[in-house]
């Protein structure tokens, strides 16, 4: 059995999926949330009423949702499908790899 070469494309796809998810997470955390959070902190330093605080917080949430690509329904569904597909694929590859380890151990003991 030459499993390494047979599974090569699967592992390559898994790496590409992981790369996408890591880049999306980086974008959300460091390009959207962190800078918007600092802006919110600066605005809150000058707040005098609860209404101002609530307005700034609402603007912060709206901006984050928009910049994280979570306001467009079609795009949101597409992102959810991509992430679900990545998770399911990774789980299946993990199960398959675990089963291979069990099979290899059984063969070595026999």
PyMOL CGO cylinders between C-alpha atoms (Angstrom):
from pymol import cmd
from pymol.cgo import CYLINDER

trace = [
    CYLINDER, 0.00, 0.00, 0.00, 1.32, 3.38, -0.95, 0.3, 1, 1, 1, 1, 1, 1,
    CYLINDER, 1.32, 3.38, -0.95, -1.08, 5.39, 1.21, 0.3, 1, 1, 1, 1, 1, 1,
    CYLINDER, -1.08, 5.39, 1.21, 1.11, 8.45, 1.41, 0.3, 1, 1, 1, 1, 1, 1,
    CYLINDER, 1.11, 8.45, 1.41, 0.86, 9.11, -2.32, 0.3, 1, 1, 1, 1, 1, 1,
    CYLINDER, 0.86, 9.11, -2.32, -2.82, 8.09, -2.38, 0.3, 1, 1, 1, 1, 1, 1,
    CYLINDER, -2.82, 8.09, -2.38, -3.72, 10.52, 0.41, 0.3, 1, 1, 1, 1, 1, 1,
    CYLINDER, -3.72, 10.52, 0.41, -1.49, 13.33, -0.83, 0.3, 1, 1, 1, 1, 1, 1,
    CYLINDER, -1.49, 13.33, -0.83, -4.27, 15.25, -2.62, 0.3, 1, 1, 1, 1, 1, 1,
    CYLINDER, -4.27, 15.25, -2.62, -6.52, 14.88, 0.43, 0.3, 1, 1, 1, 1, 1, 1,
    CYLINDER, -6.52, 14.88, 0.43, -3.89, 16.32, 2.76, 0.3, 1, 1, 1, 1, 1, 1,
    CYLINDER, -3.89, 16.32, 2.76, -3.18, 19.10, 0.26, 0.3, 1, 1, 1, 1, 1, 1,
    CYLINDER, -3.18, 19.10, 0.26, -6.88, 20.01, 0.19, 0.3, 1, 1, 1, 1, 1, 1,
    CYLINDER, -6.88, 20.01, 0.19, -7.02, 19.92, 3.99, 0.3, 1, 1, 1, 1, 1, 1,
    CYLINDER, -7.02, 19.92, 3.99, -4.07, 22.32, 4.15, 0.3, 1, 1, 1, 1, 1, 1,
    CYLINDER, -4.07, 22.32, 4.15, -5.73, 24.70, 1.69, 0.3, 1, 1, 1, 1, 1, 1,
    CYLINDER, -5.73, 24.70, 1.69, -8.91, 24.62, 3.77, 0.3, 1, 1, 1, 1, 1, 1,
    CYLINDER, -8.91, 24.62, 3.77, -6.92, 25.29, 6.94, 0.3, 1, 1, 1, 1, 1, 1,
    CYLINDER, -6.92, 25.29, 6.94, -5.11, 28.15, 5.21, 0.3, 1, 1, 1, 1, 1, 1,
    CYLINDER, -5.11, 28.15, 5.21, -8.43, 29.73, 4.19, 0.3, 1, 1, 1, 1, 1, 1,
    CYLINDER, -8.43, 29.73, 4.19, -9.87, 29.44, 7.70, 0.3, 1, 1, 1, 1, 1, 1,
    CYLINDER, -9.87, 29.44, 7.70, -6.75, 30.84, 9.35, 0.3, 1, 1, 1, 1, 1, 1,
    CYLINDER, -6.75, 30.84, 9.35, -6.65, 33.78, 6.96, 0.3, 1, 1, 1, 1, 1, 1,
    CYLINDER, -6.65, 33.78, 6.96, -10.33, 34.52, 7.47, 0.3, 1, 1, 1, 1, 1, 1,
    CYLINDER, -10.33, 34.52, 7.47, -9.87, 34.38, 11.25, 0.3, 1, 1, 1, 1, 1, 1,
    CYLINDER, -9.87, 34.38, 11.25, -6.84, 36.67, 11.00, 0.3, 1, 1, 1, 1, 1, 1,
    CYLINDER, -6.84, 36.67, 11.00, -8.81, 39.14, 8.89, 0.3, 1, 1, 1, 1, 1, 1,
    CYLINDER, -8.81, 39.14, 8.89, -11.72, 39.19, 11.34, 0.3, 1, 1, 1, 1, 1, 1,
    CYLINDER, -11.72, 39.19, 11.34, -9.57, 39.50, 14.45, 0.3, 1, 1, 1, 1, 1, 1,
    CYLINDER, -9.57, 39.50, 14.45, -6.79, 41.83, 13.37, 0.3, 1, 1, 1, 1, 1, 1,
    CYLINDER, -6.79, 41.83, 13.37, -8.16, 43.76, 10.42, 0.3, 1, 1, 1, 1, 1, 1,
    CYLINDER, -8.16, 43.76, 10.42, -11.69, 44.31, 11.71, 0.3, 1, 1, 1, 1, 1, 1,
    CYLINDER, -11.69, 44.31, 11.71, -12.31, 43.70, 15.41, 0.3, 1, 1, 1, 1, 1, 1,
    CYLINDER, -12.31, 43.70, 15.41, -9.10, 45.00, 16.95, 0.3, 1, 1, 1, 1, 1, 1,
    CYLINDER, -9.10, 45.00, 16.95, -8.98, 48.36, 15.12, 0.3, 1, 1, 1, 1, 1, 1,
    CYLINDER, -8.98, 48.36, 15.12, -12.72, 48.91, 15.62, 0.3, 1, 1, 1, 1, 1, 1,
    CYLINDER, -12.72, 48.91, 15.62, -12.34, 48.09, 19.31, 0.3, 1, 1, 1, 1, 1, 1,
    CYLINDER, -12.34, 48.09, 19.31, -9.65, 50.74, 19.70, 0.3, 1, 1, 1, 1, 1, 1,
    CYLINDER, -9.65, 50.74, 19.70, -11.88, 53.25, 17.94, 0.3, 1, 1, 1, 1, 1, 1,
    CYLINDER, -11.88, 53.25, 17.94, -14.72, 52.36, 20.30, 0.3, 1, 1, 1, 1, 1, 1,
    CYLINDER, -14.72, 52.36, 20.30, -12.48, 52.81, 23.33, 0.3, 1, 1, 1, 1, 1, 1,
    CYLINDER, -12.48, 52.81, 23.33, -11.45, 56.26, 22.11, 0.3, 1, 1, 1, 1, 1, 1,
    CYLINDER, -11.45, 56.26, 22.11, -15.06, 57.27, 21.53, 0.3, 1, 1, 1, 1, 1, 1,
    CYLINDER, -15.06, 57.27, 21.53, -16.16, 55.95, 24.91, 0.3, 1, 1, 1, 1, 1, 1,
    CYLINDER, -16.16, 55.95, 24.91, -13.53, 58.07, 26.65, 0.3, 1, 1, 1, 1, 1, 1,
    CYLINDER, -13.53, 58.07, 26.65, -15.56, 61.17, 25.68, 0.3, 1, 1, 1, 1, 1, 1,
    CYLINDER, -15.56, 61.17, 25.68, -19.05, 59.79, 26.37, 0.3, 1, 1, 1, 1, 1, 1,
    CYLINDER, -19.05, 59.79, 26.37, -21.23, 61.82, 28.71, 0.3, 1, 1, 1, 1, 1, 1,
    CYLINDER, -21.23, 61.82, 28.71, -24.55, 59.95, 28.55, 0.3, 1, 1, 1, 1, 1, 1,
    CYLINDER, -24.55, 59.95, 28.55, -25.77, 56.39, 28.36, 0.3, 1, 1, 1, 1, 1, 1,
    CYLINDER, -25.77, 56.39, 28.36, -27.46, 57.21, 25.06, 0.3, 1, 1, 1, 1, 1, 1,
    CYLINDER, -27.46, 57.21, 25.06, -24.11, 58.19, 23.55, 0.3, 1, 1, 1, 1, 1, 1,
    CYLINDER, -24.11, 58.19, 23.55, -22.57, 55.00, 24.86, 0.3, 1, 1, 1, 1, 1, 1,
    CYLINDER, -22.57, 55.00, 24.86, -25.35, 52.90, 23.33, 0.3, 1, 1, 1, 1, 1, 1,
    CYLINDER, -25.35, 52.90, 23.33, -25.07, 54.74, 20.00, 0.3, 1, 1, 1, 1, 1, 1,
    CYLINDER, -25.07, 54.74, 20.00, -21.31, 54.20, 19.80, 0.3, 1, 1, 1, 1, 1, 1,
    CYLINDER, -21.31, 54.20, 19.80, -21.70, 50.56, 20.75, 0.3, 1, 1, 1, 1, 1, 1,
    CYLINDER, -21.70, 50.56, 20.75, -24.39, 50.05, 18.13, 0.3, 1, 1, 1, 1, 1, 1,
    CYLINDER, -24.39, 50.05, 18.13, -22.19, 51.70, 15.49, 0.3, 1, 1, 1, 1, 1, 1,
    CYLINDER, -22.19, 51.70, 15.49, -19.31, 49.45, 16.56, 0.3, 1, 1, 1, 1, 1, 1,
    CYLINDER, -19.31, 49.45, 16.56, -21.44, 46.32, 16.15, 0.3, 1, 1, 1, 1, 1, 1,
    CYLINDER, -21.44, 46.32, 16.15, -22.84, 47.43, 12.79, 0.3, 1, 1, 1, 1, 1, 1,
    CYLINDER, -22.84, 47.43, 12.79, -19.39, 48.24, 11.46, 0.3, 1, 1, 1, 1, 1, 1,
    CYLINDER, -19.39, 48.24, 11.46, -17.93, 44.94, 12.66, 0.3, 1, 1, 1, 1, 1, 1,
    CYLINDER, -17.93, 44.94, 12.66, -20.75, 42.92, 11.14, 0.3, 1, 1, 1, 1, 1, 1,
    CYLINDER, -20.75, 42.92, 11.14, -20.44, 44.74, 7.82, 0.3, 1, 1, 1, 1, 1, 1,
    CYLINDER, -20.44, 44.74, 7.82, -16.64, 44.49, 7.65, 0.3, 1, 1, 1, 1, 1, 1,
    CYLINDER, -16.64, 44.49, 7.65, -16.68, 40.83, 8.71, 0.3, 1, 1, 1, 1, 1, 1,
    CYLINDER, -16.68, 40.83, 8.71, -18.93, 40.16, 5.69, 0.3, 1, 1, 1, 1, 1, 1,
    CYLINDER, -18.93, 40.16, 5.69, -21.81, 39.06, 7.92, 0.3, 1, 1, 1, 1, 1, 1,
    CYLINDER, -21.81, 39.06, 7.92, -24.54, 41.42, 6.69, 0.3, 1, 1, 1, 1, 1, 1,
    CYLINDER, -24.54, 41.42, 6.69, -25.02, 40.03, 3.17, 0.3, 1, 1, 1, 1, 1, 1,
    CYLINDER, -25.02, 40.03, 3.17, -27.28, 36.97, 3.47, 0.3, 1, 1, 1, 1, 1, 1,
    CYLINDER, -27.28, 36.97, 3.47, -25.95, 35.19, 0.39, 0.3, 1, 1, 1, 1, 1, 1,
    CYLINDER, -25.95, 35.19, 0.39, -22.33, 35.68, 1.39, 0.3, 1, 1, 1, 1, 1, 1,
    CYLINDER, -22.33, 35.68, 1.39, -23.07, 34.59, 4.95, 0.3, 1, 1, 1, 1, 1, 1,
    CYLINDER, -23.07, 34.59, 4.95, -24.63, 31.34, 3.69, 0.3, 1, 1, 1, 1, 1, 1,
    CYLINDER, -24.63, 31.34, 3.69, -21.63, 30.73, 1.44, 0.3, 1, 1, 1, 1, 1, 1,
    CYLINDER, -21.63, 30.73, 1.44, -19.17, 31.30, 4.30, 0.3, 1, 1, 1, 1, 1, 1,
    CYLINDER, -19.17, 31.30, 4.30, -21.17, 28.96, 6.54, 0.3, 1, 1, 1, 1, 1, 1,
    CYLINDER, -21.17, 28.96, 6.54, -21.17, 26.25, 3.87, 0.3, 1, 1, 1, 1, 1, 1,
    CYLINDER, -21.17, 26.25, 3.87, -17.43, 26.61, 3.29, 0.3, 1, 1, 1, 1, 1, 1,
    CYLINDER, -17.43, 26.61, 3.29, -16.67, 26.39, 7.00, 0.3, 1, 1, 1, 1, 1, 1,
    CYLINDER, -16.67, 26.39, 7.00, -19.01, 23.43, 7.50, 0.3, 1, 1, 1, 1, 1, 1,
    CYLINDER, -19.01, 23.43, 7.50, -17.44, 21.63, 4.54, 0.3, 1, 1, 1, 1, 1, 1,
    CYLINDER, -17.44, 21.63, 4.54, -13.94, 22.25, 5.93, 0.3, 1, 1, 1, 1, 1, 1,
    CYLINDER, -13.94, 22.25, 5.93, -14.91, 20.91, 9.35, 0.3, 1, 1, 1, 1, 1, 1,
    CYLINDER, -14.91, 20.91, 9.35, -16.63, 17.82, 7.96, 0.3, 1, 1, 1, 1, 1, 1,
    CYLINDER, -16.63, 17.82, 7.96, -13.71, 17.07, 5.64, 0.3, 1, 1, 1, 1, 1, 1,
    CYLINDER, -13.71, 17.07, 5.64, -11.17, 17.44, 8.47, 0.3, 1, 1, 1, 1, 1, 1,
    CYLINDER, -11.17, 17.44, 8.47, -13.24, 15.16, 10.72, 0.3, 1, 1, 1, 1, 1, 1,
    CYLINDER, -13.24, 15.16, 10.72, -13.47, 12.49, 8.02, 0.3, 1, 1, 1, 1, 1, 1,
    CYLINDER, -13.47, 12.49, 8.02, -9.73, 12.64, 7.27, 0.3, 1, 1, 1, 1, 1, 1,
    CYLINDER, -9.73, 12.64, 7.27, -9.06, 12.37, 11.03, 0.3, 1, 1, 1, 1, 1, 1,
    CYLINDER, -9.06, 12.37, 11.03, -11.31, 9.33, 11.35, 0.3, 1, 1, 1, 1, 1, 1,
    CYLINDER, -11.31, 9.33, 11.35, -9.71, 7.71, 8.32, 0.3, 1, 1, 1, 1, 1, 1,
    CYLINDER, -9.71, 7.71, 8.32, -6.21, 8.35, 9.69, 0.3, 1, 1, 1, 1, 1, 1,
    CYLINDER, -6.21, 8.35, 9.69, -7.21, 6.93, 13.09, 0.3, 1, 1, 1, 1, 1, 1,
    CYLINDER, -7.21, 6.93, 13.09, -8.59, 3.82, 11.42, 0.3, 1, 1, 1, 1, 1, 1,
    CYLINDER, -8.59, 3.82, 11.42, -5.37, 3.41, 9.44, 0.3, 1, 1, 1, 1, 1, 1,
    CYLINDER, -5.37, 3.41, 9.44, -3.36, 3.54, 12.67, 0.3, 1, 1, 1, 1, 1, 1,
    CYLINDER, -3.36, 3.54, 12.67, -5.55, 0.84, 14.21, 0.3, 1, 1, 1, 1, 1, 1,
    CYLINDER, -5.55, 0.84, 14.21, -5.23, -1.32, 11.10, 0.3, 1, 1, 1, 1, 1, 1,
    CYLINDER, -5.23, -1.32, 11.10, -1.43, -0.88, 11.02, 0.3, 1, 1, 1, 1, 1, 1,
    CYLINDER, -1.43, -0.88, 11.02, -1.15, -1.79, 14.71, 0.3, 1, 1, 1, 1, 1, 1,
    CYLINDER, -1.15, -1.79, 14.71, -3.30, -4.89, 14.16, 0.3, 1, 1, 1, 1, 1, 1,
    CYLINDER, -3.30, -4.89, 14.16, -1.16, -5.96, 11.21, 0.3, 1, 1, 1, 1, 1, 1,
    CYLINDER, -1.16, -5.96, 11.21, 2.07, -5.47, 13.19, 0.3, 1, 1, 1, 1, 1, 1,
    CYLINDER, 2.07, -5.47, 13.19, 0.77, -7.56, 16.10, 0.3, 1, 1, 1, 1, 1, 1,
    CYLINDER, 0.77, -7.56, 16.10, -0.32, -10.40, 13.84, 0.3, 1, 1, 1, 1, 1, 1,
]
cmd.load_cgo(trace, "trace")
